[in-house]
Amino acid sequence: MYSKFLILLLLSAFCTSCGSKPETTRPVTGTITESVYASGVIKGENQYQVYSTVNGLVEKVLVSEGDLVKKGTPVIQLVGKVAMLNTENAGLAAAYSRISANGERLSELENNISLARQKMNNDASLFERQKNLWDQKIGTRLEYEQRELAYSNAVNAFETAKLRYNEALKQLRFQEQQSQKNLQILQTSAKDYIIKSESEGQVYDILKKAGEMVTPQTAIAIIGDASRFLIELQIDEYDIAKIKIGQKILVNMDSYRGTTFEAKVSRVIPYMNERSKSFTIEAVFVKAPQTLYPNLTCEANIVISHKEKALTIPRDYLLDGGYVLLQKEKKQKVSTGLMDYQRVEILGGLKGDENLIKPQ
């Protein structure tokens, strides 16, 4: 009894399936728009993350979220007492190394030069006198040679005194320049403990609090334009060749549900993210919403092409390889054009009055 019932059920299902007719349609003329889907976020124009160039602990946060800042405005101060002390020591060393601070030493060397010059001139006179006497056969040769040796030694002493002065002056100038450079380096390092804004804008977010550790690898704040925003979108590598500057974009945001905003492509960044296999593009609103915030998420359709009168069929009627099914399951080759999520444009292969069969 059970087997008979099962056979009847299978026969009924078979007959029902045999009797069902396949879905059909005809090409229609209408509007079609081809677009590329993208997702992204809203960013402030010139938005950037603030980083520290040194490691340290946050001593004080100097601004609040929403504050307007100018270029060079202090944002966060790090604990930098050691750097300040090192800078003060370098300042003392620089002051001690100045030439003006070593006047006594240079004066002493100058006096030595003056004394050596006087002795050299005196020994020169005595030698000249003894030479004249020797030429007149007066005096001894020993006296003559002693005067000559004394004059030669005086000349050497004078040159040595000048050399010592010049060497001392050269050394003092080097020490002065070196200490000044060291002071500048430490002053620059000390300034690194006060992190400043790189451009004018609004503080979007403060990412660190007092007492937290800061490194050059971690952002401490986000700053961007206070009133101008742009759209940052991620484009798949397969679609990037279709994107051009100035193309129209239709943007939807969860914060403005039911409203579509128009934008246009303003920049294509010619670099692919190897991890996500995507490109980044930027766009600007044609007419921006009244209120925007950084990092609002959005979805967009970038209009690649648009045609008002196009012969189209549903996309699910198109077979792989560019064929459609006609009556009696005859395959017909067609050439296609624009394509959206539902329909595809037919450029050739159909007249427009054919009945198409939906592939099973």
C-alpha positions in Angstrom: 0.0 0.0 0.0 2.8 2.4 1.0 4.8 1.6 -2.3 1.7 2.4 -4.4 1.3 5.7 -2.7 4.9 6.6 -3.2 4.7 5.8 -6.9 1.7 7.9 -7.4 3.4 10.9 -5.6 6.4 10.6 -7.8 4.3 10.5 -11.0 2.3 13.5 -9.8 5.5 15.5 -9.2 6.9 14.4 -12.6 3.7 15.5 -14.4 3.7 18.8 -12.6 7.3 19.5 -13.6 6.6 18.5 -17.2 3.7 20.8 -17.4 5.4 23.9 -16.0 6.4 26.5 -18.7 9.8 28.3 -18.6 9.9 32.0 -17.9 10.1 34.2 -21.0 10.7 37.9 -21.7 11.3 40.3 -24.5 13.9 43.0 -24.9 12.7 46.5 -23.9 14.0 50.0 -24.6 14.8 52.1 -21.7 17.4 53.9 -19.5 20.5 52.0 -18.3 23.3 53.2 -16.1 26.5 51.3 -15.5 28.2 52.0 -12.2 30.9 50.7 -9.9 30.1 49.9 -6.3 32.4 51.2 -3.6 32.4 51.6 0.2 34.2 54.1 2.3 34.3 56.8 5.0 33.9 60.5 5.3 37.1 62.3 6.1 38.0 65.9 7.0 39.9 67.6 4.2 43.6 67.5 5.2 42.8 65.0 7.9 45.9 63.5 9.5 47.1 61.6 12.5 49.4 63.4 14.9 52.5 61.4 16.0 55.3 61.9 18.5 59.0 61.7 17.4 60.1 60.4 20.8 59.1 57.9 23.4 57.6 59.3 26.6 54.7 59.6 29.1 51.9 62.1 28.5 52.2 64.8 31.1 49.4 67.0 30.0 46.8 67.2 27.2 46.7 70.8 26.0 43.6 70.8 23.8 40.2 69.3 23.8 38.2 67.5 21.1 36.5 70.0 18.9 39.0 72.8 19.5 40.2 74.8 16.5 44.0 74.9 16.3 46.6 76.7 14.1 49.8 75.3 12.7 52.2 74.9 15.6 49.6 74.8 18.4 50.8 72.6 21.3 48.6 69.5 21.5 50.2 67.2 24.1 53.1 67.7 26.4 55.3 64.8 27.4 57.4 64.3 30.5 60.7 65.8 29.5 62.6 67.0 32.7 65.7 65.1 31.8 65.8 66.7 28.3 65.3 70.1 29.9 68.2 69.6 32.3 70.4 68.4 29.5 69.5 71.5 27.5 70.4 73.7 30.4 73.7 72.0 30.9 74.4 72.4 27.2 73.6 76.1 27.5 76.1 76.5 30.3 78.7 74.7 28.3 78.0 76.9 25.3 78.3 80.0 27.4 81.6 78.8 28.8 82.9 78.0 25.4 82.3 81.4 23.9 85.3 83.3 22.7 84.2 86.3 24.7 84.2 84.2 27.8 87.9 83.3 27.3 89.2 86.8 26.9 91.7 86.5 29.8 93.3 83.5 28.1 93.6 85.2 24.8 94.9 88.4 26.4 97.6 86.4 28.1 98.6 84.9 24.8 98.6 88.3 23.1 100.8 89.6 25.9 103.2 86.7 25.3 103.3 87.7 21.6 104.0 91.3 22.6 106.8 90.4 24.9 108.3 88.0 22.4 108.2 90.8 19.7 109.9 93.2 22.1 112.7 90.7 22.9 113.0 89.8 19.2 113.4 93.5 18.3 115.9 94.1 21.1 118.0 91.0 20.1 117.8 92.2 16.5 119.4 95.5 17.5 122.1 93.9 19.6 122.9 91.4 16.8 123.1 94.2 14.2 125.4 96.2 16.5 127.6 93.2 17.2 127.7 92.5 13.4 128.9 96.0 12.7 131.7 95.6 15.3 132.7 92.3 13.9 132.9 93.7 10.4 135.3 96.3 11.9 137.4 93.5 13.5 136.2 94.6 16.9 135.1 91.9 19.5 135.4 88.2 19.3 133.7 85.7 17.0 132.1 84.0 20.1 130.4 87.3 21.0 129.1 87.6 17.4 127.8 84.1 17.3 126.1 84.5 20.7 124.3 87.6 19.6 123.2 85.8 16.4 121.9 82.8 18.3 120.0 85.0 20.8 118.3 86.8 17.9 117.4 83.5 16.2 116.0 82.2 19.4 114.0 85.4 19.8 112.5 85.0 16.3 111.5 81.4 17.0 110.0 82.4 20.4 108.0 85.2 18.6 106.7 82.8 15.9 105.8 80.2 18.6 103.9 82.8 20.6 101.9 83.7 17.5 101.3 80.0 16.7 100.0 79.3 20.2 97.6 82.3 20.0 96.2 81.1 16.6 95.9 77.5 17.8 94.1 78.6 21.0 91.8 80.9 19.0 91.1 78.1 16.5 90.3 75.7 19.3 88.1 78.1 21.1 86.1 78.8 17.9 85.7 75.1 17.3 84.5 74.5 20.9 82.1 77.4 20.6 80.6 76.1 17.4 80.5 72.5 18.7 78.8 73.5 22.0 76.3 75.7 20.1 75.4 72.8 17.8 75.0 70.5 20.7 72.8 73.1 22.4 70.7 73.4 19.2 70.3 69.6 19.0 69.2 69.3 22.7 66.9 72.3 22.3 65.3 70.6 19.3 65.0 67.3 21.3 63.5 69.2 24.1 60.9 70.7 21.7 60.0 67.2 20.6 58.4 66.7 24.1 55.8 69.3 23.2 53.8 67.8 20.3 52.3 70.4 18.0 49.8 70.5 15.2 51.2 70.4 11.7 48.4 72.5 10.1 45.4 74.6 10.9 42.2 72.6 11.6 39.9 71.1 14.2 40.8 68.5 16.8 38.7 65.5 15.9 39.9 63.1 18.5 42.5 62.8 21.3 43.8 59.2 21.5 46.0 59.5 24.6 45.5 60.5 28.2 47.8 61.8 30.9 50.0 59.1 32.2 49.8 56.9 29.0 52.9 55.9 27.1 53.5 57.4 23.7 55.8 56.0 20.9 56.6 57.2 17.4 54.5 54.3 16.1 51.2 55.2 17.8 49.0 58.2 16.9 48.1 60.6 19.7 45.4 62.7 18.0 43.5 63.3 14.8 43.2 66.7 13.2 41.5 67.9 10.0 39.6 70.7 8.4 36.8 72.2 10.5 34.2 72.5 7.7 35.4 70.8 4.5 35.0 67.1 4.1 35.8 64.6 1.4 34.8 61.0 0.7 37.5 58.2 0.8 36.4 55.1 -1.2 38.0 51.7 -1.8 37.8 50.4 -5.3 38.5 46.8 -6.3 41.4 46.4 -8.6 39.2 44.9 -11.4 37.2 48.2 -11.5 40.0 50.8 -11.1 40.6 51.2 -14.8 37.1 52.4 -15.2 37.5 55.3 -12.7 38.2 58.8 -14.0 38.5 62.2 -12.4 35.1 64.1 -12.5 32.8 61.0 -12.7 29.5 61.3 -10.9 29.0 59.4 -7.7 25.7 58.6 -5.8 26.4 58.4 -2.1 24.3 56.9 0.7 25.0 57.1 4.4 23.4 55.4 7.4 23.3 58.8 9.1 21.1 60.1 6.3 18.9 57.0 5.4 16.7 57.4 2.4 18.7 60.4 1.0 21.2 60.1 -1.8 23.9 62.7 -2.2 25.8 63.6 -5.4 29.6 63.7 -5.4 32.3 63.6 -8.0 35.7 61.9 -8.2 38.4 64.3 -7.3 41.5 62.1 -6.9 42.7 58.6 -7.8 45.6 57.4 -5.7 47.7 55.3 -8.1 48.8 52.7 -5.6 47.2 49.4 -4.8 47.0 48.1 -1.2 48.5 44.6 -1.6 46.6 43.2 1.4 43.1 44.2 0.3 43.8 44.3 -3.5 42.0 47.6 -3.7 42.7 51.2 -4.7 41.8 54.4 -2.8 40.0 57.3 -4.5 38.8 60.6 -3.1 35.6 62.4 -3.9 34.0 65.7 -3.0 30.3 66.4 -2.5 28.5 68.5 -5.1 26.2 69.6 -2.2 27.3 68.3 1.1 24.9 67.4 4.0 24.4 70.1 6.6 26.2 68.1 9.2 29.1 65.8 8.7 31.6 64.0 11.0 34.8 62.2 10.3 34.7 58.4 9.8 31.0 58.3 9.0 30.6 55.2 6.8 29.1 55.4 3.3 28.3 53.4 0.2 28.6 54.7 -3.3 27.9 54.0 -6.9 30.3 55.6 -9.3 28.5 56.2 -12.6 30.7 54.9 -15.4 28.2 55.4 -18.3 24.6 56.3 -18.9 22.3 55.8 -21.9 18.7 57.0 -22.2 17.5 54.7 -25.0 19.1 51.3 -24.9 17.8 47.9 -25.8 18.1 45.8 -22.7 17.3 42.4 -21.3 17.4 41.0 -17.7 21.0 40.0 -16.7 19.8 36.5 -15.7 18.8 35.8 -19.3 22.3 36.2 -20.5 24.4 33.0 -20.9 28.1 32.7 -20.4 30.0 33.6 -23.6 27.4 36.2 -24.6 24.4 34.0 -25.7 20.7 34.1 -25.1 18.1 31.3 -25.5 15.4 31.7 -28.1 12.3 29.5 -28.6 13.1 25.8 -28.9 16.2 26.5 -26.9 18.1 27.9 -29.8 21.2 29.8 -28.8 21.7 33.2 -30.2 25.0 35.1 -30.0 24.6 38.8 -28.9 27.0 41.7 -28.3 26.5 43.6 -25.0 27.2 47.1 -23.8 26.3 48.8 -20.5 25.4 46.6 -17.6 23.8 47.4 -14.2 22.8 45.1 -11.4 19.6 44.0 -13.1 19.8 44.6 -16.9 22.3 44.5 -19.7 22.4 46.5 -22.9 22.1 44.5 -26.2 24.1 46.2 -29.0 23.6 43.5 -31.6 22.2 40.0 -32.3 18.5 40.8 -31.4 15.9 42.8 -33.2 13.8 43.6 -30.2 10.8 41.4 -30.8 12.2 38.0 -29.9 10.9 35.9 -27.0 13.8 35.0 -24.8 13.8 31.9 -22.5 15.2 32.2 -19.1 18.0 29.6 -18.5 17.2 27.0 -16.0 
